[in-house]
Amino acid sequence: MRYLLVTVFLLILGGCSLKTTVPAITEYHITMPSSVFTKGAKCLKNTIKVALIQSPNMFKSTQMFYADARLRQYSYNTSSWSESPTSRLQTIFVSGLSQSQLFGGVVGYQSLASYDYLVELHLYDFMQYLREDGTSYVHMSFDVVIIESDNRVVVSKFHFNETKESDSVDATGGVIALNALVQKSATQALKWTALQCK
């Protein structure tokens, strides 16, 4: 009887431990910028290939990172990206070039088609930063490099490096501010690309 009571007691404790509540994870999306059609000189006789975006490993993950005032990095426990920043920005960049109608063809990094130019994108930062005064901002930084395929010479380079204040010190505020920078950077990058076709 004693052993039976001990067994029942252990089963009750075991059952209680299974009732731990796990917080739901909210997924956030990096929005596709509005269409930007660039007029003027075009490279319609040329095909451009978009290389795979290079970045720190943290931006290849769906984890959403932030840094405190001492630049210590953390990830949100209940928030994440629906798609990694590098993967989503890759899609946005290819789509933007295609919609701009600047080139006769735009191919992705996995394509075996021949191309005249290679465009590389190096992402350095895409994160929210918290200040000690209870405010926060986001920072986006990247380079776009156009390389001529025949001689592998760098034709031109574009650098984007900007910050934007967050309306709230949480994941939602960070996402809204980062999406605004994505829109701004995409517009500037396409306008810069158009200038290379002159």
Residue pairs with C-beta under 8 A, 6 or more apart in sequence:
23 77
23 78
24 78
25 78
25 79
25 80
26 78
26 79
26 80
26 171
27 62
27 79
27 80
27 81
27 82
28 64
28 79
28 80
28 81
28 82
28 171
28 172
28 175
29 81
29 82
29 83
29 88
30 81
30 83
30 85
30 88
30 89
30 92
30 175
30 178
30 179
30 182
31 179
31 182
31 183
32 91
32 92
32 95
33 92
33 96
33 182
33 183
33 186
33 187
34 183
35 99
36 96
36 99
36 100
36 186
36 187
36 190
36 191
37 99
37 100
37 101
38 100
38 101
38 102
38 190
38 191
38 193
38 194
40 194
40 197
40 198
41 194
41 197
41 198
42 101
42 102
42 103
42 197
43 102
43 103
43 104
43 116
43 117
43 196
43 197
44 102
44 103
44 104
45 104
46 103
46 104
46 105
46 116
46 117
47 103
47 104
47 105
47 106
47 107
47 113
47 114
47 115
47 116
47 117
48 97
48 103
48 105
48 106
48 107
48 115
48 116
48 117
48 118
48 119
48 146
49 106
49 107
49 108
49 109
49 111
49 113
49 115
49 117
49 118
49 119
49 149
50 90
50 93
50 94
50 97
50 106
50 107
50 108
50 109
50 119
50 121
51 109
51 118
51 119
51 120
51 121
52 90
52 109
53 86
53 89
53 90
53 93
53 121
53 122
53 123
54 120
54 121
54 122
54 123
55 85
55 86
55 122
55 123
55 124
55 126
56 123
56 124
58 65
58 73
59 84
59 85
59 86
59 123
59 126
60 84
60 85
60 86
60 87
61 84
62 80
62 81
62 82
62 83
62 84
63 75
63 76
63 80
63 81
64 75
64 76
64 79
64 80
64 81
64 171
64 174
64 175
65 73
65 74
65 75
65 76
65 127
65 128
66 73
66 74
66 75
66 76
66 127
66 128
66 129
66 130
66 136
66 171
66 174
67 73
67 74
67 127
67 128
67 129
67 130
68 74
68 129
68 130
69 130
69 131
69 132
71 129
73 127
76 171
79 171
81 88
85 123
85 126
86 123
89 121
89 123
89 126
89 182
90 121
92 182
92 186
93 121
93 186
93 189
94 106
94 108
96 186
96 189
96 190
97 103
97 106
97 119
97 190
97 193
98 106
100 190
100 193
100 194
102 190
102 193
102 194
102 197
103 117
105 113
105 115
107 113
107 115
115 149
116 148
116 149
116 150
117 146
117 147
117 148
117 149
117 155
118 146
118 147
118 149
119 144
119 145
119 146
119 147
119 193
120 143
120 144
120 145
120 147
121 142
121 143
121 144
121 145
122 142
122 143
122 145
123 141
123 142
124 141
124 142
124 143
125 139
125 140
125 141
126 139
126 140
126 141
126 178
127 138
127 139
127 174
128 136
128 137
128 138
128 166
128 171
128 173
128 174
128 177
128 178
129 136
129 137
129 138
129 139
130 136
130 169
131 137
134 169
135 165
135 166
135 169
136 165
136 166
136 168
136 169
136 173
136 174
137 163
137 164
137 165
137 166
137 177
138 163
138 164
138 166
138 174
138 177
138 178
138 181
139 162
139 163
140 160
140 161
140 162
140 163
140 178
140 181
140 182
140 185
141 160
141 161
141 162
142 159
142 160
142 185
143 157
143 158
143 159
143 160
144 157
144 158
144 159
144 160
144 189
144 192
144 193
145 154
145 156
145 157
145 158
146 154
146 155
146 156
146 157
146 193
146 196
147 153
147 154
147 155
148 155
155 196
156 192
156 196
158 188
158 189
158 192
158 193
160 185
160 188
160 189
162 181
162 184
162 185
164 177
164 178
164 180
164 181
165 177
166 173
166 174
166 176
166 177
167 173
167 176
167 177
